[in-house]
Amino acid sequence: MSVKEDIRAQIIGELAGAKFPIETPEKLLGSFPDGGQTTCRSGDVVLTVEDAGKIIKPNDFPFKSAKEVANVIVDRAGL
């Protein structure tokens, strides 16, 4: 599994209990088990939700699924 696929899968897993749609950045952060401190790791790559939140834009909302959140984060993070 590539780093990109691994991080994507981890984000989706972390959002397994989230209720969608998620309409605000605050609700998105609150949907992760450890909020902004939730961390995904693959090889040498470490990505916190707090860091990922910096690349999500207001017009990305609402998010309709965990997969959609993961795709936006992974694509913009340049993994």
N, C-alpha and C positions, 0 to 999 in steps of 0.2 A: 504494500500500500504506500502511495506517495505521501509526502508531508502534507500536501494540500488536501488529499482525501482523508488522511488521519485527523487533521485539525477540523475539517468539515464534520466528520463523524462525531468527534468529541463535542462540538458545539450543539449538534442535533441531540446528542445524548443528554447534555446538561439542560436542555430545554424540554425534556420529555414531559415534565409535569406542568409546563406553562399553559396558560389559557390564551388562545388566540381568538380574534385578532389582538395584536399589541399595538396600541396607538401612540405611545409616547416613549421617549428615551428613558424616563424614570421607571416606567412599567417594564421596559425591556431589561434594565439593570436588575430590577426586583424579581424578575423571572428566573434569574440564574441562582443556583443554590447558595453561593457565597457572594452574590452581588458582583460588584466590580472587581473583587479579588479572585473570582473564579478564573482558573488558569488552565489552558490547554498546552500540552507539550508533545512534540514529535521530533526526535533527533535533537538537533541543536536549537530548534525553534521553540520559543516560549511566547505565548500570546495571552495576555490577560484580557478579561472582558472590558476593563477600564480603558485599556489601550485600543481595543476594537471599537469601543464607543466613540472614539475620536474620528473614526473614518465613516461612521454612519451619518447620513445627512437627514435633515428634517423631512425632506420630500420622499424619503424611503418608507415613511410610515403611512398607513398601518402595515405591519407585517402580518401575513396570513398563516405562516407556518414556520416551524423551526428550520426547515430546509431553506426557506427564503432568507432567513437571517444568516444562516451559515454561508450561503452562496455569496451574499453581499460582503460579508466580512472577509472571507477567503479571497474573493476576487480583488477587492480593494487593497488587501494587505500585501498583495504581490507574491503570494506563496507559490 
